[in-house]
């Protein structure tokens, strides 16, 4: 396998026909490969998230990260778009699912697509990854410390969304969950509740909680970064997608 890739900014038609900016990274050539939809965190569509897309391309997957805040204005900086979206409490679940479906469809339109799609998200994107896995026919999902799957956000929190535990019975694909023991959103007891419910329902999933790690332990550009947890987490992610996205 070679890590040669191409990466660029594109536009796709999202939910309701809206034009979304998106970042696409994929290996060169048309060898069969699965696709990964990368859902950015609440701080927005940033360079760190684009780097994640490139990591997947280097590992042999096509990856796309849609800017879920594109509707906040063309030509507006991603930081300002994110601030405007947070002021509204984030994006609606219906809109998110539609945008994720559009991103998946774009991946499947590319040369070499084998028709298998994974989704991954961090922070608010982790919650959204779980939602997509309960709403669309995809093949694998990764939830990296997704908050508010079990509990509602506190009052005046930047993200105002409903909990998703009632949708657990609708989970359509294997789920990998990676969490920090010192996180508050989600706290370990929330992870336990979700794990217990998925087990009760017989849904295929595996959860890992890292001691000494809090929220955003994957974020190498932030003080929350925990190298040991992040390195192990990436190994699990690549192994998980390697198993489930192969032709």
Secondary structure, DSSP 4 states (H G I P E B T S, - for coil): ----EEEEEEEEE-GGG-EEEEEEEEESS---EEEEEEEP-TT-S-HHHHHHHHHHHHTT-EEEEE-TTGGG-TTS-HHHHHHHHHHTTS--HHHHHHHHHHHHHHHHTSTTEEEEEEEEEETHHHHHHHHHHHHS--SEEEEES--SSSSPPPTT-S------GGGGGG--SEEEEEEETT-STT-HHHHHHHHHHHHHHT--EEEEEETT--TTTT-TTSTT--HHHHHHHHHHHHHHHHHHS--
